[in-house]
């Protein structure tokens, strides 16, 4: 099938073209103001995001990795303290733990939902454990209700990595509904352009309901200073620039629409691919909405790489998020994690395949993608 332009894994240009006048106006306003760092647009975006998330404090920063690092720094952990996180995630989640001289304790994930395996989390806790970093992978939650119970039982902090789940909600058994990123001690996100809420460069933010912790996070992200040239703690320089904040303010108004579009696209894929025995379509947690940062299949018959090549030959991009679990990465290889020690993460890395997913995904393109996959399996 011929299309007017190549199929995109993520189509930001089409998304931006629909709101181009608003984006241009926001960027030009900053350009003409001369206030390029910590301009008023940063506060406007911060207040807007606070309202959207229903959280007390939002502290913007330069990127999602910085957000995770600053979160850990704000907790006052000491060298050798242990932080539990998932073996199946992007390296940034564990990278910041090691950068700060802490010990990353990797645990396996649930095969269906890709979140931390809660039973293994509890088994991994020692006297040195100080925090847990659950990852809300692909757009839906880890099991936050059980994680909260464990954190309370063992007096641990929770840092939510919600870089892929902006706008997703978690439903507690007592009827409460909260946004992902606002449930733990601190939430962290990224505004990398391909995210559900993305800017036109790098950006990130931290969320918390703890006023004292929020002040500490602000200090750390600004060279450890609350008052200029008075440095109370060792910090870093991590800011969301004014232009990116202005862009994000515009796009925040459309986030729910974008997420709804992703959900419709996911439903279309489900209907087309759900009956193929060789594939497992994304499963949904009953206690979490899913905002589909990625639409990730599990290819169950060992044909993942062949399918990816077949799709590519037909002009359809796909991605493997992620081809190696963390304990297979050279940077994290350890006798503590031999091959076979985290079997679900190892299996997923050989099975997962993400299809094109974005807010502008055309139904005709999805028809072509679904029919091409069926042709591969000769259904």
VOBA-1610 file (N, C-alpha, C; in pm, whole numbers, padded with zeros to 5 digits, always signed):
BEGIN
Unk+00085-00120+00000Unk+00000+00000+00000Unk+00088+00124+00000Unk+00053+00220-00085Unk+00131+00342-00095Unk+00070+00451-00006Unk+00156+00515+00072Unk+00114+00627+00154Unk+00189+00751+00110Unk+00134+00867+00143Unk+00195+00993+00097Unk+00330+01017+00162Unk+00354+00958+00278Unk+00483+00972+00345Unk+00514+00842+00419Unk+00640+00818+00452Unk+00675+00693+00521Unk+00601+00680+00654Unk+00572+00557+00692Unk+00510+00529+00822Unk+00610+00562+00932Unk+00564+00635+01033Unk+00651+00678+01142Unk+00623+00598+01268Unk+00728+00565+01340Unk+00712+00504+01472Unk+00644+00604+01565Unk+00690+00728+01559Unk+00630+00840+01633Unk+00623+00957+01536Unk+00504+01016+01520Unk+00486+01124+01423Unk+00463+01256+01496Unk+00571+01322+01533Unk+00560+01449+01604Unk+00524+01564+01511Unk+00571+01559+01388Unk+00544+01669+01296Unk+00394+01686+01273Unk+00323+01575+01251Unk+00179+01585+01228Unk+00107+01635+01352Unk+00153+01591+01469Unk+00092+01637+01593Unk+00111+01788+01608Unk+00231+01835+01581Unk+00261+01977+01598Unk+00193+02065+01494Unk+00176+02011+01373Unk+00115+02092+01267Unk-00028+02133+01304Unk-00098+02050+01379Unk-00236+02081+01417Unk-00245+02198+01515Unk-00137+02220+01589Unk-00138+02329+01688Unk-00022+02425+01663Unk+00020+02432+01535Unk+00141+02507+01501Unk+00132+02653+01541Unk+00015+02715+01520Unk+00003+02857+01553Unk+00022+02882+01702Unk-00034+02791+01785Unk-00019+02805+01929Unk+00126+02786+01972Unk+00191+02688+01912Unk+00331+02662+01946Unk+00420+02777+01903Unk+00398+02825+01780Unk+00479+02937+01729Unk+00462+03060+01817Unk+00339+03087+01856Unk+00312+03204+01940Unk+00382+03192+02075Unk+00377+03071+02134Unk+00440+03049+02264Unk+00591+03067+02256Unk+00652+03011+02151Unk+00797+03020+02136Unk+00840+03164+02109Unk+00767+03233+02020Unk+00803+03371+01987Unk+00787+03464+02107Unk+00688+03437+02190Unk+00670+03519+02309Unk+00793+03512+02399Unk+00848+03392+02414Unk+00969+03377+02495Unk+01087+03443+02425Unk+01098+03420+02294Unk+01211+03476+02219Unk+01215+03628+02229Unk+01098+03690+02228Unk+01091+03836+02233Unk+01101+03892+02374Unk+01085+03803+02473Unk+01087+03850+02613Unk+01229+03871+02666Unk+01324+03795+02612Unk+01460+03799+02664Unk+01478+03721+02792Unk+01373+03655+02842Unk+01379+03578+02967Unk+01385+03430+02933Unk+01507+03380+02911Unk+01524+03247+02855Unk+01546+03138+02960Unk+01581+03177+03081Unk+01602+03081+03189Unk+01516+03123+03308Unk+01435+03029+03357Unk+01344+03057+03470Unk+01250+03173+03441Unk+01208+03184+03315Unk+01110+03285+03279Unk+00972+03250+03333Unk+00877+03341+03321Unk+00744+03319+03378Unk+00673+03196+03323Unk+00706+03154+03201Unk+00641+03036+03142Unk+00673+02909+03219Unk+00787+02906+03287Unk+00822+02788+03367Unk+00723+02773+03483Unk+00695+02883+03550Unk+00599+02878+03661Unk+00459+02847+03611Unk+00421+02904+03497Unk+00288+02878+03441Unk+00271+02730+03411Unk+00373+02670+03348Unk+00364+02527+03319Unk+00361+02444+03447Unk+00444+02481+03543Unk+00449+02408+03670Unk+00313+02409+03739Unk+00249+02524+03741Unk+00117+02534+03804Unk+00014+02452+03727Unk+00022+02456+03595Unk-00071+02377+03514Unk-00056+02228+03537Unk+00069+02183+03548Unk+00093+02040+03569Unk+00051+01998+03709Unk+00070+02085+03808Unk+00022+02057+03944Unk-00128+02032+03943Unk-00201+02118+03875Unk-00346+02104+03868Unk-00385+01976+03796Unk-00319+01947+03685Unk-00350+01827+03607Unk-00328+01701+03690Unk-00217+01697+03763Unk-00183+01576+03839Unk-00250+01571+03976Unk-00295+01685+04027Unk-00351+01688+04161Unk-00246+01664+04267Unk-00128+01723+04247Unk-00016+01705+04339Unk+00023+01841+04396Unk+00083+01841+04514Unk+00115+01967+04582Unk+00234+02041+04521Unk+00333+01965+04477Unk+00458+02030+04431Unk+00506+01965+04301Unk+00539+02048+04204Unk+00605+02006+04080Unk+00732+02086+04067Unk+00845+02016+04052Unk+00975+02083+04035Unk+01031+02043+03899Unk+01034+02135+03803Unk+01086+02100+03671Unk+01238+02087+03673Unk+01290+02011+03578Unk+01435+01994+03566Unk+01471+01970+03421Unk+01598+01938+03395Unk+01649+01937+03259Unk+01610+01813+03179Unk+01591+01699+03245Unk+01555+01576+03174Unk+01511+01470+03274Unk+01461+01359+03224Unk+01410+01255+03311Unk+01516+01184+03392Unk+01635+01169+03336Unk+01743+01106+03411Unk+01785+01192+03529Unk+01795+01322+03506Unk+01823+01414+03617Unk+01715+01404+03724Unk+01591+01392+03683Unk+01482+01381+03781Unk+01504+01263+03874Unk+01540+01149+03819Unk+01565+01031+03901Unk+01685+01052+03993Unk+01791+01112+03939Unk+01911+01135+04021Unk+01882+01233+04134Unk+01814+01341+04103Unk+01782+01441+04205Unk+01691+01381+04312Unk+01597+01298+04271Unk+01509+01232+04368Unk+01589+01152+04468Unk+01683+01073+04419Unk+01768+00993+04510Unk+01854+01083+04598Unk+01911+01188+04540Unk+01994+01280+04618Unk+01914+01345+04731Unk+01788+01373+04706Unk+01706+01443+04805Unk+01674+01358+04927Unk+01690+01226+04915Unk+01655+01136+05026Unk+01769+01117+05125Unk+01885+01173+05094Unk+01996+01166+05188Unk+02053+01026+05207Unk+02051+00947+05102Unk+02104+00810+05113Unk+02256+00813+05120Unk+02312+00706+05176Unk+02457+00696+05195Unk+02515+00589+05105Unk+02644+00602+05078Unk+02713+00505+04993Unk+02691+00364+05043Unk+02653+00276+04952Unk+02627+00136+04989Unk+02482+00106+05020Unk+02402+00209+05039Unk+02257+00185+05057Unk+02201+00120+04932Unk+02100+00038+04951Unk+02044-00039+04840Unk+01912+00021+04792Unk+01896+00019+04661Unk+01773+00065+04598Unk+01725-00044+04502Unk+01604-00090+04522Unk+01547-00197+04440Unk+01480-00138+04317Unk+01506-00197+04202Unk+01437-00156+04080Unk+01428-00274+03984Unk+01363-00249+03871Unk+01335-00356+03775Unk+01457-00387+03687Unk+01472-00514+03654Unk+01578-00554+03562Unk+01540-00527+03417Unk+01410-00512+03392Unk+01362-00490+03256Unk+01310-00346+03245Unk+01401-00257+03207Unk+01369-00115+03193Unk+01483-00048+03118Unk+01467+00081+03090Unk+01576+00157+03031Unk+01685+00179+03136Unk+01809+00187+03091Unk+01922+00188+03183Unk+01921+00306+03279Unk+01859+00418+03241Unk+01863+00538+03326Unk+01811+00510+03466Unk+01712+00424+03477Unk+01651+00397+03607Unk+01754+00345+03707Unk+01838+00253+03662Unk+01940+00196+03749Unk+02071+00273+03744Unk+02096+00339+03633Unk+02221+00413+03614Unk+02242+00517+03724Unk+02136+00591+03756Unk+02150+00698+03855Unk+02179+00642+03994Unk+02132+00522+04021Unk+02160+00458+04151Unk+02310+00438+04165Unk+02371+00380+04063Unk+02514+00353+04068Unk+02597+00480+04064Unk+02552+00581+03989Unk+02626+00707+03981Unk+02642+00772+04118Unk+02546+00748+04207Unk+02550+00810+04340Unk+02618+00721+04444Unk+02681+00612+04400Unk+02750+00524+04493Unk+02658+00433+04572Unk+02533+00422+04526Unk+02437+00332+04588Unk+02440+00198+04515Unk+02374+00099+04570Unk+02373-00033+04509Unk+02237-00059+04445Unk+02238-00084+04314Unk+02115-00118+04244Unk+02087-00267+04263Unk+01974-00297+04323Unk+01930-00436+04342Unk+01822-00464+04238Unk+01854-00551+04144Unk+01763-00578+04033Unk+01670-00694+04067Unk+01542-00674+04040Unk+01446-00783+04058Unk+01369-00801+03928Unk+01305-00917+03917Unk+01233-00952+03796Unk+01099-00879+03790Unk+01034-00890+03675Unk+00908-00820+03651Unk+00796-00920+03623Unk+00674-00869+03626Unk+00558-00951+03592Unk+00557-00977+03441Unk+00532-01099+03397Unk+00538-01129+03253Unk+00427-01062+03173Unk+00314-01034+03236Unk+00200-00979+03162Unk+00196-00827+03162Unk+00238-00765+03273Unk+00223-00620+03286Unk+00356-00546+03290Unk+00467-00619+03301Unk+00602-00563+03294Unk+00643-00479+03414Unk+00559-00473+03517Unk+00595-00402+03639Unk+00671-00492+03734Unk+00725-00434+03842Unk+00800-00512+03940Unk+00719-00629+03992Unk+00782-00745+04002Unk+00722-00862+04066Unk+00725-00838+04217Unk+00610-00815+04274Unk+00602-00768+04412Unk+00659-00870+04510Unk+00636-00997+04487Unk+00689-01099+04578Unk+00841-01098+04579Unk+00900-01077+04462Unk+01046-01072+04455Unk+01101-00943+04518Unk+01023-00836+04511Unk+01065-00713+04578Unk+01082-00736+04727Unk+00983-00798+04787Unk+00990-00820+04932Unk+01104-00913+04968Unk+01129-01014+04884Unk+01239-01107+04911Unk+01376-01040+04900Unk+01384-00933+04822Unk+01513-00865+04798Unk+01546-00762+04905Unk+01454-00733+04996Unk+01477-00631+05098Unk+01574-00680+05204Unk+01673-00596+05235Unk+01769-00625+05341Unk+01773-00505+05436Unk+01861-00513+05534Unk+01875-00402+05628Unk+01932-00277+05560Unk+01993-00294+05442Unk+02050-00180+05370Unk+01954-00118+05269Unk+01840-00181+05249Unk+01744-00129+05151Unk+01681+00001+05202Unk+01683+00102+05118Unk+01628+00232+05158Unk+01515+00279+05066Unk+01512+00230+04943Unk+01412+00281+04849Unk+01381+00177+04742Unk+01266+00198+04677Unk+01223+00116+04564Unk+01188+00210+04450Unk+01234+00177+04329Unk+01196+00254+04210Unk+01114+00165+04118Unk+00981+00170+04128Unk+00898+00100+04029Unk+00897+00177+03898Unk+00888+00106+03788Unk+00881+00167+03656Unk+00743+00139+03598Unk+00671+00244+03561Unk+00540+00228+03498Unk+00564+00212+03347Unk+00603+00092+03309Unk+00656+00068+03174Unk+00547+00066+03068Unk+00577+00128+02956Unk+00493+00132+02836Unk+00365+00212+02853Unk+00333+00257+02976Unk+00217+00342+02991Unk+00115+00300+03093Unk+00144+00190+03168Unk+00053+00154+03276Unk+00131+00122+03402Unk+00059+00113+03513Unk+00121+00115+03646Unk+00184-00017+03685Unk+00286-00005+03768Unk+00327-00117+03853Unk+00220-00132+03962Unk+00228-00239+04038Unk+00127-00266+04141Unk+00152-00176+04262Unk+00101-00052+04254Unk+00134+00048+04354Unk+00070+00022+04490Unk-00045-00041+04492Unk-00109-00065+04621Unk-00025-00159+04707Unk+00022-00266+04647Unk+00106-00361+04722Unk+00243-00300+04751Unk+00297-00222+04658Unk+00426-00158+04682Unk+00417-00060+04798Unk+00308+00013+04805Unk+00289+00105+04917Unk+00285+00030+05050Unk+00220-00084+05051Unk+00212-00164+05174Unk+00350-00213+05217Unk+00429-00257+05119Unk+00565-00303+05149Unk+00651-00188+05200Unk+00640-00073+05133Unk+00719+00044+05174Unk+00684+00086+05317Unk+00557+00080+05351Unk+00514+00115+05486Unk+00566+00014+05588Unk+00560-00112+05552Unk+00603-00220+05642Unk+00751-00210+05674Unk+00833-00177+05573Unk+00978-00177+05591Unk+01036-00035+05600Unk+00951+00065+05606Unk+00993+00205+05617Unk+01086+00244+05501Unk+01038+00221+05379Unk+01114+00250+05258Unk+01048+00365+05181Unk+01130+00434+05101Unk+01079+00539+05012Unk+01049+00479+04876Unk+00950+00535+04809Unk+00918+00494+04672Unk+00940+00612+04578Unk+01022+00590+04476Unk+01042+00688+04368Unk+00980+00628+04242Unk+00873+00688+04195Unk+00806+00636+04075Unk+00876+00687+03949Unk+00915+00594+03863Unk+00963+00630+03730Unk+00841+00628+03638Unk+00784+00747+03618Unk+00663+00758+03537Unk+00689+00827+03404Unk+00810+00808+03352Unk+00849+00874+03227Unk+00763+00830+03110Unk+00704+00709+03117Unk+00624+00658+03006Unk+00474+00657+03036Unk+00433+00718+03145Unk+00294+00700+03188Unk+00220+00830+03219Unk+00263+00942+03162Unk+00200+01069+03194Unk+00051+01067+03159Unk-00031+01088+03259Unk-00176+01092+03239Unk-00246+00964+03277Unk-00171+00858+03309Unk-00234+00732+03351Unk-00278+00742+03497Unk-00383+00667+03530Unk-00442+00673+03664Unk-00438+00536+03731Unk-00431+00541+03864Unk-00430+00418+03942Unk-00551+00418+04035Unk-00623+00306+04038Unk-00744+00293+04120Unk-00715+00203+04239Unk-00723+00259+04358Unk-00700+00182+04480Unk-00827+00107+04520Unk-00809+00004+04599Unk-00922-00081+04639Unk-01022-00007+04727Unk-00980+00104+04790Unk-01071+00180+04874Unk-01149+00286+04795Unk-01133+00285+04662Unk-01208+00377+04578Unk-01131+00500+04534Unk-01015+00526+04593Unk-00934+00641+04553Unk-00876+00621+04413Unk-00865+00731+04340Unk-00797+00731+04211Unk-00689+00838+04214Unk-00566+00799+04181Unk-00456+00895+04180Unk-00377+00880+04051Unk-00314+00990+04010Unk-00233+00989+03889Unk-00098+00922+03918Unk-00051+00845+03823Unk+00081+00788+03838Unk+00184+00900+03850Unk+00281+00877+03937Unk+00382+00978+03965Unk+00351+01057+04091Unk+00228+01046+04142Unk+00189+01121+04262Unk+00162+01029+04381Unk+00191+00901+04368Unk+00152+00802+04469Unk+00265+00775+04568Unk+00387+00767+04519Unk+00501+00738+04605Unk+00554+00862+04675Unk+00673+00849+04733Unk+00738+00963+04798Unk+00767+01074+04697Unk+00821+01032+04581Unk+00855+01125+04473Unk+00820+01058+04341Unk+00767+01135+04248Unk+00748+01087+04112Unk+00842+01158+04018Unk+00885+01089+03914Unk+00978+01148+03816Unk+00925+01124+03676Unk+00945+01223+03589Unk+00905+01203+03451Unk+01003+01269+03356Unk+00986+01237+03229Unk+01066+01293+03120Unk+00971+01361+03022Unk+01018+01471+02962Unk+00944+01537+02855Unk+01019+01524+02723Unk+01097+01417+02708Unk+01163+01389+02581Unk+01057+01395+02470Unk+01092+01444+02351Unk+00990+01470+02248Unk+00894+01356+02220Unk+00938+01231+02227Unk+00850+01119+02192Unk+00755+01078+02303Unk+00769+01137+02422Unk+00681+01101+02533Unk+00538+01147+02506Unk+00444+01093+02582Unk+00304+01133+02566Unk+00286+01283+02582Unk+00359+01342+02676Unk+00370+01487+02689Unk+00516+01520+02666Unk+00548+01564+02545Unk+00687+01587+02509Unk+00710+01729+02463Unk+00830+01778+02487Unk+00866+01911+02440Unk+00943+01900+02309Unk+01020+02001+02273Unk+01099+01999+02150Unk+01247+01994+02181Unk+01279+01927+02288Unk+01417+01910+02333Unk+01414+01820+02453Unk+01499+01846+02550Unk+01498+01769+02673Unk+01423+01844+02782Unk+01367+01768+02873Unk+01299+01827+02987Unk+01253+01718+03081Unk+01229+01753+03206Unk+01183+01656+03304Unk+01120+01727+03422Unk+01070+01648+03517Unk+01010+01707+03637Unk+01001+01603+03747Unk+00990+01654+03869Unk+00968+01570+03988Unk+00839+01616+04055Unk+00769+01522+04119Unk+00644+01552+04188Unk+00650+01499+04331Unk+00592+01572+04422Unk+00582+01523+04560Unk+00473+01601+04634Unk+00419+01539+04738Unk+00323+01605+04826Unk+00389+01649+04957Unk+00520+01630+04967Unk+00596+01663+05088Unk+00663+01799+05070Unk+00619+01899+05145Unk+00670+02035+05129Unk+00819+02045+05157Unk+00864+01981+05265Unk+01006+01987+05302Unk+01092+01921+05194Unk+01045+01808+05145Unk+01119+01738+05040Unk+01121+01821+04912Unk+01011+01886+04881Unk+01005+01971+04762Unk+01109+02082+04768Unk+01125+02144+04884Unk+01224+02250+04900Unk+01365+02197+04880Unk+01388+02077+04931Unk+01521+02016+04915Unk+01548+01983+04768Unk+01447+01933+04699Unk+01462+01902+04557Unk+01493+02029+04478Unk+01424+02137+04510Unk+01450+02265+04443Unk+01595+02310+04464Unk+01642+02297+04589Unk+01780+02336+04618Unk+01879+02251+04540Unk+01858+02121+04541Unk+01953+02031+04475Unk+01959+02059+04326Unk+01846+02087+04265Unk+01845+02113+04120Unk+01903+02249+04084Unk+01929+02332+04186Unk+01985+02466+04164Unk+02115+02482+04243Unk+02208+02391+04221Unk+02341+02398+04283Unk+02336+02394+04436Unk+02230+02339+04492Unk+02222+02327+04638Unk+02195+02457+04709Unk+02142+02556+04636Unk+02121+02687+04698Unk+01972+02721+04706Unk+01933+02774+04820Unk+01800+02830+04838Unk+01807+02981+04821Unk+01914+03039+04872Unk+01945+03180+04854Unk+02070+03188+04767Unk+02071+03277+04671Unk+02181+03284+04574Unk+02315+03298+04644Unk+02408+03213+04600Unk+02545+03207+04649Unk+02558+03153+04792Unk+02449+03098+04845Unk+02456+03029+04974Unk+02416+02883+04949Unk+02517+02794+04947Unk+02498+02656+04905Unk+02489+02565+05028Unk+02369+02521+05059Unk+02346+02442+05180Unk+02379+02294+05162Unk+02364+02243+05040Unk+02392+02103+05011Unk+02462+02095+04877Unk+02522+01981+04850Unk+02580+01958+04717Unk+02466+01931+04621Unk+02462+02008+04513Unk+02354+01991+04418Unk+02405+01977+04276Unk+02320+02013+04182Unk+02357+02008+04041Unk+02285+02123+03970Unk+02306+02134+03842Unk+02242+02239+03763Unk+02147+02173+03665Unk+02019+02174+03697Unk+01922+02102+03614Unk+01795+02185+03604Unk+01777+02250+03488Unk+01664+02340+03470Unk+01586+02305+03344Unk+01456+02327+03349Unk+01372+02324+03230Unk+01376+02464+03170Unk+01424+02477+03045Unk+01437+02612+02991Unk+01300+02669+02954Unk+01294+02799+02943Unk+01167+02869+02931Unk+01093+02834+02803Unk+01165+02818+02694Unk+01099+02783+02567Unk+01032+02647+02577Unk+01101+02550+02635Unk+01041+02417+02649Unk+00919+02421+02741Unk+00924+02502+02846Unk+00809+02515+02935Unk+00690+02574+02861Unk+00715+02672+02775Unk+00607+02733+02698Unk+00543+02631+02604Unk+00627+02551+02540Unk+00576+02446+02451Unk+00493+02344+02529Unk+00542+02305+02645Unk+00472+02206+02726Unk+00338+02258+02777Unk+00330+02387+02807Unk+00203+02445+02851Unk+00096+02431+02742Unk+00137+02454+02618Unk+00044+02437+02507Unk+00000+02292+02496Unk+00097+02202+02497Unk+00066+02061+02472Unk-00006+01994+02590Unk+00013+02047+02711Unk-00059+01993+02827Unk-00210+02003+02806Unk-00254+02108+02738Unk-00397+02126+02711Unk-00454+02014+02623Unk-00367+01945+02550Unk-00410+01841+02457Unk-00376+01700+02506Unk-00315+01688+02624Unk-00264+01558+02667Unk-00374+01453+02676Unk-00487+01487+02734Unk-00594+01387+02746Unk-00644+01344+02608Unk-00650+01437+02515Unk-00688+01403+02377Unk-00584+01311+02314Unk-00456+01343+02336Unk-00350+01258+02282Unk-00358+01116+02338Unk-00379+01107+02469Unk-00385+00974+02531Unk-00507+00896+02483Unk-00619+00965+02464Unk-00739+00898+02412Unk-00714+00845+02271Unk-00641+00921+02190Unk-00608+00876+02055Unk-00521+00751+02059Unk-00425+00751+02150Unk-00341+00632+02166Unk-00424+00511+02210Unk-00518+00533+02300Unk-00602+00423+02346Unk-00689+00368+02233Unk-00741+00455+02148Unk-00820+00408+02033Unk-00733+00327+01937Unk-00612+00376+01915Unk-00521+00304+01826Unk-00486+00167+01884Unk-00466+00160+02015Unk-00436+00033+02080Unk-00553-00064+02066Unk-00675-00013+02083Unk-00794-00098+02069Unk-00802-00154+01927Unk-00767-00072+01827Unk-00768-00120+01688Unk-00668-00233+01670Unk-00548-00214+01721Unk-00449-00323+01714Unk-00502-00449+01784Unk-00562-00429+01902Unk-00615-00543+01977Unk-00712-00625+01892Unk-00805-00554+01828Unk-00908-00621+01749Unk-00847-00696+01632Unk-00744-00639+01574Unk-00683-00702+01457Unk-00587-00815+01488Unk-00521-00807+01604Unk-00414-00903+01634Unk-00445-00996+01750Unk-00556-00973+01817Unk-00585-01046+01940Unk-00607-01195+01922Unk-00640-01238+01801Unk-00668-01380+01779Unk-00548-01459+01729Unk-00434-01394+01715Unk-00315-01465+01669Unk-00249-01535+01787Unk-00239-01665+01780Unk-00185-01743+01893Unk-00036-01721+01913Unk+00031-01672+01809Unk+00176-01648+01818Unk+00210-01517+01888Unk+00109-01431+01906Unk+00131-01300+01966Unk+00049-01284+02093Unk+00107-01212+02190Unk+00031-01170+02307Unk+00019-01019+02301Unk-00105-00972+02284Unk-00127-00827+02284Unk-00111-00775+02426Unk-00091-00644+02443Unk-00069-00591+02578Unk-00187-00621+02671Unk-00154-00673+02787Unk-00257-00698+02888Unk-00272-00574+02976Unk-00394-00552+03024Unk-00423-00434+03103Unk-00448-00471+03248Unk-00387-00397+03336Unk-00418-00413+03478Unk-00558-00360+03505Unk-00630-00427+03593Unk-00765-00382+03629Unk-00760-00256+03713Unk-00647-00235+03783Unk-00639-00119+03872Unk-00567+00001+03810Unk-00540-00004+03680Unk-00466+00106+03617Unk-00519+00132+03477Unk-00527+00260+03440Unk-00550+00292+03299Unk-00417+00275+03224Unk-00423+00271+03094Unk-00305+00250+03010Unk-00302+00362+02907Unk-00190+00435+02898Unk-00182+00547+02804Unk-00090+00517+02686Unk-00043+00394+02675Unk+00024+00343+02556Unk+00135+00433+02503Unk+00231+00460+02592Unk+00353+00520+02538Unk+00409+00428+02431Unk+00399+00300+02455Unk+00431+00200+02353Unk+00317+00099+02345Unk+00294+00047+02227Unk+00207-00070+02209Unk+00299-00188+02185Unk+00317-00269+02288Unk+00423-00371+02286Unk+00364-00511+02286Unk+00393-00583+02180Unk+00354-00723+02168Unk+00460-00813+02231Unk+00417-00931+02273Unk+00511-01040+02300Unk+00497-01141+02187Unk+00607-01167+02117Unk+00608-01265+02009Unk+00651-01398+02069Unk+00560-01493+02076Unk+00576-01610+02160Unk+00644-01729+02093Unk+00660-01725+01961Unk+00709-01843+01891Unk+00854-01833+01846Unk+00926-01731+01896Unk+01066-01717+01859Unk+01090-01644+01729Unk+00985-01589+01669Unk+00999-01526+01537Unk+01008-01374+01545Unk+01035-01319+01664Unk+01033-01174+01680Unk+01123-01101+01581Unk+01247-01143+01569Unk+01342-01072+01483Unk+01305-01087+01336Unk+01254-01204+01300Unk+01210-01226+01161Unk+01089-01140+01129Unk+00997-01129+01224Unk+00880-01043+01206Unk+00922-00898+01191Unk+01015-00852+01275Unk+01062-00714+01267Unk+01124-00685+01131Unk+01202-00780+01078Unk+01265-00762+00946Unk+01158-00760+00836Unk+01060-00848+00848Unk+00953-00854+00750Unk+00877-00722+00746Unk+00846-00669+00863Unk+00776-00540+00870Unk+00861-00429+00809Unk+00988-00427+00843Unk+01078-00324+00790Unk+01084-00329+00638Unk+01090-00450+00583Unk+01093-00467+00438Unk+00966-00415+00372Unk+00857-00412+00448Unk+00729-00363+00397Unk+00706-00216+00434Unk+00810-00148+00485Unk+00800-00007+00516Unk+00736+00024+00650Unk+00734-00075+00739Unk+00672-00056+00870Unk+00781-00060+00977Unk+00803+00050+01048Unk+00903+00049+01155Unk+00851-00024+01278Unk+00942-00076+01355Unk+00911-00134+01486Unk+01034-00115+01573Unk+01017-00131+01704Unk+01128-00113+01796Unk+01124-00220+01903Unk+01242-00251+01956Unk+01254-00345+02068Unk+01289-00265+02192Unk+01194-00250+02281Unk+01213-00184+02410Unk+01194-00289+02520Unk+01301-00363+02559Unk+01443-00337+02543Unk+01510-00468+02507Unk+01614-00466+02421Unk+01672-00591+02371Unk+01754-00668+02473Unk+01793-00603+02584Unk+01870-00670+02688Unk+01816-00628+02825Unk+01799-00722+02917Unk+01771-00682+03055Unk+01896-00619+03113Unk+01880-00544+03221Unk+01993-00467+03274Unk+02110-00555+03315Unk+02084-00673+03367Unk+02195-00758+03414Unk+02272-00821+03298Unk+02225-00802+03174Unk+02301-00845+03056Unk+02387-00730+03002Unk+02364-00610+03049Unk+02444-00497+03005Unk+02583-00504+03070Unk+02685-00472+02993Unk+02822-00479+03045Unk+02837-00395+03171Unk+02769-00280+03173Unk+02781-00189+03288Unk+02725-00248+03416Unk+02636-00348+03406Unk+02571-00403+03525Unk+02597-00552+03544Unk+02683-00609+03461Unk+02711-00752+03476Unk+02772-00779+03613Unk+02724-00886+03676Unk+02769-00917+03812Unk+02749-01065+03838Unk+02835-01122+03919Unk+02817-01262+03960Unk+02687-01281+04036Unk+02634-01171+04089Unk+02507-01179+04162Unk+02391-01211+04069Unk+02408-01179+03939Unk+02299-01199+03844Unk+02347-01282+03725Unk+02371-01411+03745Unk+02411-01496+03632Unk+02294-01515+03535Unk+02326-01564+03416Unk+02221-01594+03319Unk+02121-01690+03381Unk+01994-01658+03367Unk+01888-01740+03424Unk+01838-01693+03559Unk+01906-01594+03617Unk+01867-01549+03752Unk+01744-01460+03751Unk+01717-01396+03637Unk+01599-01310+03623Unk+01526-01353+03496Unk+01464-01470+03499Unk+01417-01536+03377Unk+01308-01461+03301Unk+01218-01393+03371Unk+01111-01323+03299Unk+01169-01208+03218Unk+01257-01129+03280Unk+01321-01019+03208Unk+01400-01069+03089Unk+01468-01182+03107Unk+01547-01239+02999Unk+01457-01284+02884Unk+01344-01347+02918Unk+01252-01392+02814Unk+01187-01274+02742Unk+01145-01174+02818Unk+01081-01059+02756Unk+01174-00990+02656Unk+01301-00981+02690Unk+01395-00911+02601Unk+01409-00982+02466Unk+01374-01108+02461Unk+01379-01182+02335Unk+01244-01188+02264Unk+01139-01135+02330Unk+01003-01146+02275Unk+00939-01014+02238Unk+00970-00907+02310Unk+00893-00783+02294Unk+00919-00715+02159Unk+00813-00660+02103Unk+00822-00583+01980Unk+00714-00476+01984Unk+00756-00350+01973Unk+00663-00238+01979Unk+00629-00191+01838Unk+00499-00171+01813Unk+00451-00125+01684Unk+00437+00028+01685Unk+00424+00089+01567Unk+00402+00233+01563Unk+00288+00275+01656Unk+00312+00378+01737Unk+00211+00426+01831Unk+00234+00575+01855Unk+00132+00654+01825Unk+00136+00797+01852Unk-00006+00851+01836Unk-00023+00976+01869Unk-00157+01035+01873Unk-00216+01059+01734Unk-00133+01056+01631Unk-00180+01086+01496Unk-00188+00961+01408Unk-00189+00844+01466Unk-00184+00720+01389Unk-00311+00702+01308Unk-00296+00693+01177Unk-00408+00683+01084Unk-00461+00540+01077Unk-00592+00526+01070Unk-00652+00392+01068Unk-00610+00313+00945Unk-00594+00380+00832Unk-00550+00309+00711Unk-00411+00250+00731Unk-00326+00323+00798Unk-00192+00272+00827Unk-00203+00152+00920Unk-00289+00160+01020Unk-00305+00047+01112Unk-00359-00076+01040Unk-00452-00056+00947Unk-00503-00168+00868Unk-00388-00236+00794Unk-00302-00155+00735Unk-00187-00209+00661Unk-00092-00284+00755Unk-00067-00228+00872Unk+00022-00294+00968Unk-00036-00428+01011Unk-00164-00428+01047Unk-00228-00552+01093Unk-00229-00657+00982Unk-00265-00617+00862Unk-00270-00713+00751Unk-00132-00766+00716Unk-00029-00682+00730Unk+00107-00726+00702Unk+00152-00829+00806Unk+00119-00807+00932Unk+00154-00904+01035Unk+00081-01036+01011Unk-00044-01029+00975Unk-00120-01152+00945Unk-00059-01225+00826Unk-00014-01149+00728Unk+00050-01211+00611Unk+00177-01284+00651Unk+00252-01225+00745Unk+00374-01292+00793Unk+00341-01428+00850Unk+00230-01437+00923Unk+00189-01565+00983Unk+00095-01643+00893Unk+00069-01589+00774Unk-00016-01655+00675Unk-00150-01694+00735Unk-00212-01598+00802Unk-00342-01622+00861Unk-00451-01597+00756
//
